[in-house]
Amino acid sequence: MRPTREFLLKHPAHFLALGFGAGLAAKAPGTWGTLVALPFFFLAHSLGGQIAVLLAAAIFFVVGIWAAGVTGRALGVSDHGGIVVDEIAAFLLVLAFAPAPVNILGIAVAFLLFRLFDIVKPWPVNVADRLIKGGFGVMFDDVLAATYAIVGLWFLRNIIEGVA
């Protein structure tokens, strides 16, 4: 079943799980869902820096478990491609650990690294994606992909600082 606008608005869990509508995109809903994290990042970062961004990521993660579970059951697919709350929570986590100062280049690199690891799903992301089902499984594999992106950002930062 492909979610519709009516489905999106039928239940608060659907609205959240489908990334406020980003998950309805015909192409690359995960990419659009990842971009939904940006306004939440800027708001949280302006209110309290890294701690506030981490708190926002944690809130999206916990509430996302519920929303993804409800929506996955309603769609008949545990990790339906339209469910993008996992990308929102995970990208907030990546941005919380992005090197300071936060700028457009850093955000773009963080975005590309996260999308790469979320799509490629290296070990153990692929194992978690395959074996852990339900709302927690939907959210957890993206947190693992975010961890790879965070390590990649750290690695790139150390290379750049070593050259400079």
N, C-alpha and C positions, 0 to 999 in steps of 0.2 A: 504494500500500500504506500502510495506517495502522499505525504501530508499536504493538506491544503490550508488555505487561509482560515477556513471554518474550523478545521482541526486545531490549528494554532490557538485560536481564541476560545476553544471549547473548555479548556482546563488550565489553571495557572501553571501546572507542571509542564504542559505542552509548550506554553509560551516561553518558559524559561529554558526547557530542554532544547527547543528549536532556536535558541539564541535570539529571541524577540523577533523572529522572522527570517534571520539569516539562513537558517537551516532549510528554508523553502527554496533556496536558489537552485536552479536547474543544473548548474555546473559549479563544481568546487564548493559545496556548502561548508566543508571544513575550513577552507581558506577564508571564506566570508565570516564564519563564526569566530575564527582567530582574530580578525580585525575588530569584531565587536568588543573585544577586551580593551581596546585602546581608550575609549572614553572613561571606562572604569579605572584604568591605570592612571590617566591624567588626573581624575578627580581624587582618587585615593592618595596619589603621590603629592598632590598639592595640599591635602589635608594633614598628612602625617608621614610622608616619605616612605621608606622601605617597609617599616612596620605596618603602616596602613595598607600598603599593596599586598603584603603577606596575609594580612587579615582578610582583605577582599578575596584573595585566592582561596583561602581556607573556607570562607563562607560559600563561595561558588562551588567548591569541592563538596562540602557537606550537603548543601541544598541540592546540588547537582546529582548526587547519588539518588535522592528521592525522585527528582524530576525525570532523570534518565530512566529510572526503573518504571515509573508510571507510564511514561511515553513509549518506552520500548514494548511494554506489555500491550498497550493500546494499538501500536503499529504491527505487533506480531513479530518484531525483530528486535532482539536485545540491544544491539548496537547499530541501529539504523543510521545511514549516512546523514540524515537530516538532523540527528541529535548532535548538537555542537556545543552544549554547555561544557563539555569536557575540554574542548579547545579553549574556551574562554578562561576557565580556571587554570589550566596548564600554562597558557601564555602569560597570564598575570604572574604566575610563579616565576617564569623565565624573566619577565621584566623586573620583578623584585630583585633579581640578582644581576641585572644588566650593569655593566660598569658605569660608574658615575663620571662625569655628568651625563644625564640622559639627553641624547640628541637624536635627530632623525636617522643618522647613519647607524647608530647603535641599535635603535629600534628595528630598523630594516634588517640588519644582520641577525638580530635575535629572532625576528619573524621568519627569515629564511632558514635558519638553523632549526627552529622548532618545527616548521612545516616539513623540512627534510626528514627529521627523525620521526615525526608523526606518520608520514607517508611510508617511509622505508621500513619502519618498525624493526630495528636491529634487536638481537637478543639482549635482554629478556623481555623487551616490549612485545615482540611477536608471541612469546609464550603466554604472557599475561593476557594479551588480546584473544588468544585462542582458548585459554582454559578458564579464565575468570569471567563469569557472566553476570547479568543483572546490572543494576545501577552502579554498584561499586566497580565492577569490571570495566564498564564504559569509562568511568573516571580514572581508574588506576593506570591503565596503559598509557594514557596521555601524560600523567604525572611522570611516568618513567621516561617517556620521550622528552619531556621538559628537562629532566635531569641530564640527558645527553646534550641538549641545547645549552644548558647552564655550563656544563663542563667545556663545551666547544667555545663558548664566550670567554671563559676563563683562560683557555688555551690561547685563543687569538689575542686576548689582551696582553698576556705575558710575552707573546712573540713580538707584538707591536711595541711594547715598552722596552723589550730587549734590544730592538733595532734603533729606537729613538735615542 
